[in-house]
């Protein structure tokens, strides 16, 4: 009798632990590969990326889809990230771009207020093209255009309108090394619909890039309007599968860049997820300008 009681107690304890699964760290990495089609040039684009996130309090992942655990639990976090991109082709020979940064996401859970902060640094390695040195564009000081770097600072404020709805307004200042600066304003709306057959996460965004750089390379540039909509359907025994589609437009004063993205994700366990993403973008009114990129990624929680 004692052995049976102990066995039942052990099973109950294991089930209780599984039902109250939590995590406080998340690590992720990805590899992307694709190409740009610009006229008769087709340079390859390869990207390695990684990130780490620490959540201030342990995150409860039992409230809905595993991928949306932090969103549903109103989790505050600190993240660092890095990306290394390499573009290589006939006319563009080995252009490297390094990006790294820090992000904080603070949620005052009782009232539902959200405060975001982010810093991103982008560094461009030497660009070698088929053009001769005096044909390369320059920035003030007669520095080649390919040597410019960029710093970005982001600040966001928002609120949980309901337990499953957020609205966030953000401002981002971008400073291009000796070549000008610009401001980005953005409004993001997210909502998770919960149904008996699965959950659907819907997102919509509008952004405006205000280019205001007198006497710089950006002096004659048009402001950019950004539109994004997307949805992800979560299903499975514990909603560990996700299938999503996103659509975006960027309007450069009449020239529209349109991008379609499809993705699928699978939490193999409560801790491990793998995902596959494919995106295709092109200018609406310009022929032979297109971008294709496929990404394989994984993340681990503990």
Order of alpha helices (4+ residues) and beta strands (2+ residues): alpha-beta-beta-alpha-beta-beta-beta-beta-beta-beta-beta-beta-beta-beta-beta-beta-beta-beta-beta-beta
